[in-house]
């Protein structure tokens, strides 16, 4: 099975913690020869209100649709 790793995202935008997780994933996927998809900038503090539910963590309905569309676009031709 082909493994594709998507990077982390948060409606807070890029934080030091998210950057550290992203960097660690890039290092690990490189070491393991896995494909890494960087989602940096997909959901930011500036656009979070369009895609994030009231809990300020999970996507809202529009956010799930948008992320699913983004994932589909990235995955076309990769699997």
N, C-alpha and C positions, 0 to 999 in steps of 0.2 A: 504494500500500500504506500502511496506517496503521501508524505507528511508535509503540510504547509502550515507554518506558524505565523499567525497574525500578531502584530505588536499590540501593546497596551494602549488604552485610550481612557480619558476621563473628561467629564464636562468642565473640569477645572482648568483644562488646557495642560500644557506641559509643566509638570512640577519636578522638583529634584528627585522625588521618589519614582515617578513615572519614567523619568530619563534614566535612572539607574536600572530599572527593570528592563527598559528598552535596550540599553547598552548590553546588559547581561544576556538578553535573548539573542541579540545580534552575534555576540561572541559565541554563544552555545550553538546556534544554528550554523554558524560558519564552521565550527569545530566538528559538528556532526554531519556536515554537508546537507543541511536541510534548507528549504526555501523559506525566506523570511519576507513577509509583506509588512512594510512600514505604514502604519495608519496615522502617523504624526500629522496633525493638521486637519484630520477628518472632522473631529469634534473638538472645538476650542471653547474657551471661555466666552468668546465673542458670538459664537453661533449655538451655544449649548441650549439656549431657551427654545430653539426650533426643534431640537431632537431629544430633549431630556425630560423625563417625567417629573412629577412634583417632588419625588424623593431626592432629586438632584444626583442620582446615581445611575439609574437604569434608563434605557431609551423609552420614549413614549411611542404610541402607535406609528407616528410619522418617522420617528427615529429608527424603529425596527425595520420599516419598509426601506428607508434610505440606506441603512447599513447593509441590509440584505441585497439591495441593488448594487452597492459598492462591492460587496463580496463577490457577487455574480460577475461583475465586470472584471475583477481581478482574476477570478478563477477560470474564466473562459480560456480555453487553450492550454491550461496548466494541468488539468486532470484527465 
